[in-house]
Amino acid sequence: MKHPDEMARLEELLRELPPDRYREVEDFLELLLARKSRPPQAAPTFTWRGALRHLKDRYTSVDLQHKAQEWWGD
């Protein structure tokens, strides 16, 4: 349980909000609780690193940037 002073401060801030903002606060609190209950993600392994090494002489980084821009439509 939170320290009573912390809870009092949260209640005070909530009372200062206009009623039309209560739903926004509720949504945010639910988001925080959902994050808390989610299991932590494992660190990336990068096992794919070097998998395209055989293509390094065929494409430059600029070629890849241009291709990515084509794919994204910009």
N, C-alpha and C positions, 0 to 999 in steps of 0.2 A: 504494500500500500504506500502511496505517496505521503510525503511529509505533509502534515496539515496546512502549513503555510503555502506550500506549492499548490495544493488543491484550492485553497482560498484565493490565490492569485489567479488561477485558471477560471474559477467561477466569476471573479471580479471582471476579468477580460471578456468573458462571455456575456455578462450583463451589459457591458458597454457597447456591444455590437448591436446593430439594428436587427430586428427579427428576420428580415429577409436574407441575412447572411448565415443563419443557423445551419441551413442545409449544407452550405459550403464547408463549415467547420466539421459537421458530422461526416461528410465525405472524406475529408482529410484525415480525421481520426481513424476511420475505417481503413484507409490506405496504410496508415502507420501500423495498425494492428495486423493487417495482412502481411506486411513486410516482416513483422516480428515472427509470425507463424511459419513463414516460408523457410525451408531448409537452405543452409548456405550453399552457394554454388562452388563447385570445384574449380581450382585454378586451371587455365588453359594449358594443354600439354604441348602444343606445337609439333605434334608428331608428323605433320605434313611438310615441315620445313625441308626445303631442298628437293621436294618432289618434282618440281618443274625445271630443275637445273639444266637438263638437256635442251631446253628452249632458250637459254640465255643469249645465245648468239643469233637467234632468229628474231627476237623482239627487243626493242629498247623500252625504257621506262616511259618515254614520251609516246611511243606507239600504244602502250597499255593505257596511258592517260586518255588518249584520244578515243580509244575503243570504249573505255568506261563512260566517257561523255556521250558517245553514240547510244550506248545501252540506256542511259538515264534520260536521254532526250534533250540534253542541253548542248 
